[in-house]
Amino acid sequence: MTPNPRHWASELWQRSRDRGLQTHIDVLVDATGLDDYPLLTEHARQSDPPALFKLLEQTPEAALADEGPLLLRLEDGHAGWLDELLERIDCRRHLMLLFSPWPLPRLGEHLRSCTQAEWNQGRSSGVLRFYDPGLFMAVSDMLDPRQSRYLHAPVSSWHWLDRDGRPRALAGHYQAHETPPLQAALRLEAHQVAALRAWSEAEAYRREYFVLPREHGLGGQESLLQHLVQAHLAADRQGLQDFDQRDAFVAQWLREQTPGPGFSPAGTSRA
């Protein structure tokens, strides 16, 4: 049984208080596609709003700052506002909770730097969507040890709901007397980019062809995505670049690798 998001967040926050760790909780909201809840408008209406930090401000993507990752620090008086937020948005797609002793401006600047990624020997750059609950573990697993320590340095623990609505958590690398200098960007190697691309392609394939876990003998959306990621990595190993060829390969891979009846895109193709 999956928890009510409000109960989940309330229990995490209370547990932190009971342990004497900290009284605030930090909320990281991916505002991309957040059409059902005007978060910034609601935030502006509050008489005592939570402190807010827009991660994409002062980056090459600054024009999208209002629609990108938003970091909010909630104190005890903001519990009602958090309840409303959790009721109004799909937490599985848009929200992460984290605990950090760092002051909000320093935490925000650090996480802002983590949104900036370079690859192709610095010739390409873009946003690293670690703040997307569906990609957080993929990003964390993809980073090398040094990069991982940097991302997690200010955080005691991360919390989110996975695609099946189940609570997930990951310990950070917070050290009381360790404050790493800001980096301009995280430099990714080709294999790291390929790993992230496989997750994006797996999600696109699932939505394009309405793939269901039960069709492949799987118990939920999370295990389905991991299965599809392996299929797309196998397509990479075959050197397949054409969309139609990749989709046909993935469909065949699923038929061969899963105990269910398999899935066929039935002649549909992606442009």
Residue pairs with C-beta under 8 A, 6 or more apart in sequence:
2 161
2 164
2 165
2 166
3 165
3 167
5 86
5 87
5 91
5 95
5 161
6 83
6 86
6 87
8 161
8 167
9 25
9 82
9 86
9 97
10 79
10 83
12 25
12 97
12 159
13 25
13 79
16 22
16 23
16 25
16 99
17 23
21 99
21 156
22 99
22 101
23 75
23 76
24 73
24 74
24 75
25 73
25 74
25 82
25 97
25 98
25 99
26 71
26 72
26 73
26 74
26 97
26 98
26 99
26 100
26 104
26 107
27 50
27 71
27 72
27 73
27 74
27 82
27 85
27 95
27 96
27 97
28 69
28 70
28 71
28 95
28 96
28 97
28 98
28 111
28 131
29 39
29 69
29 70
29 71
29 72
29 85
29 89
29 94
29 95
30 68
30 69
30 93
30 94
30 95
30 129
30 131
30 132
30 133
31 39
31 40
31 66
31 67
31 68
31 69
31 70
31 94
32 67
32 68
33 93
34 67
34 89
34 94
36 88
36 89
37 85
37 88
37 89
39 70
39 85
39 89
40 66
40 70
42 81
42 84
43 49
43 50
43 52
43 72
46 81
48 77
48 78
49 81
50 72
50 73
50 74
50 75
50 78
50 81
51 72
51 73
51 104
52 70
52 71
52 72
53 70
53 71
53 72
53 104
53 105
53 107
53 108
53 112
54 65
54 66
54 68
54 69
54 70
54 71
55 65
55 68
55 69
55 70
55 71
55 108
55 111
55 112
55 115
55 131
56 62
56 64
56 65
56 68
56 69
56 112
56 115
56 127
57 65
57 112
58 112
59 65
59 112
59 115
59 116
60 116
60 125
61 68
61 115
61 127
68 115
68 127
69 111
69 115
69 131
71 104
71 107
71 108
71 111
73 104
74 81
74 82
85 95
86 95
89 95
91 133
91 160
91 161
92 133
92 134
92 161
92 162
92 163
92 165
93 132
93 133
93 134
94 133
95 133
95 160
95 161
96 131
96 133
96 136
96 158
96 159
96 160
97 158
97 159
97 160
98 155
98 156
98 157
98 158
98 159
98 172
99 155
99 156
99 157
100 107
100 154
100 155
100 156
100 172
100 174
101 154
101 156
101 174
101 176
102 110
102 154
106 154
106 179
107 154
109 182
110 153
110 154
110 182
111 131
111 154
113 182
113 183
113 184
113 185
114 128
114 130
114 150
114 151
114 186
115 127
115 128
115 129
115 130
115 131
116 125
116 127
116 128
116 184
116 185
116 186
117 125
117 126
117 127
117 128
117 185
117 186
117 187
117 188
118 124
118 125
118 185
118 186
118 187
118 188
119 125
119 187
119 188
119 189
119 190
119 192
119 193
120 190
120 193
122 187
125 185
128 139
128 186
128 188
129 135
129 139
130 136
130 139
130 140
130 151
133 160
133 161
133 162
134 162
134 163
134 203
134 225
135 196
135 199
136 158
136 160
136 170
137 168
137 170
138 195
138 196
138 199
138 229
139 151
139 196
140 148
140 151
140 152
140 170
141 195
142 188
142 192
142 195
142 196
143 151
143 186
143 192
144 192
147 186
148 173
149 173
149 180
150 180
150 183
150 186
151 186
152 158
152 170
152 171
152 172
152 173
152 174
153 172
153 173
153 174
153 175
153 178
153 179
153 180
154 172
154 174
155 172
155 173
155 174
156 171
156 172
156 174
157 169
157 170
157 171
157 172
158 169
158 170
158 171
158 172
159 167
159 168
159 169
160 167
160 168
160 169
161 167
161 168
162 168
162 221
162 222
163 220
163 221
163 222
163 225
164 220
164 221
164 222
166 222
188 196
194 233
194 236
195 233
197 232
198 229
198 232
198 233
198 236
199 225
199 229
201 232
201 246
202 225
202 228
202 229
202 231
202 232
203 225
203 228
204 270
205 211
205 228
205 231
205 232
205 247
205 250
206 224
206 225
206 228
208 265
208 268
208 270
209 247
209 263
209 265
209 268
211 224
211 228
211 263
212 224
213 219
213 220
213 221
213 223
213 224
214 260
215 258
215 260
215 261
215 262
215 263
216 224
216 227
216 254
216 258
216 259
216 260
216 262
216 263
217 258
217 259
217 260
218 224
218 227
218 258
218 260
227 254
227 257
227 258
228 250
228 254
230 257
231 249
231 250
231 253
231 254
231 257
232 246
232 250
234 249
234 253
235 246
235 249
235 250
235 253
238 249
240 246
240 249
243 269
243 270
243 271
244 269
244 270
247 265
247 269
247 270
248 265
251 262
251 263
251 264
251 265
254 262
254 263
255 262
255 263
255 264
256 262
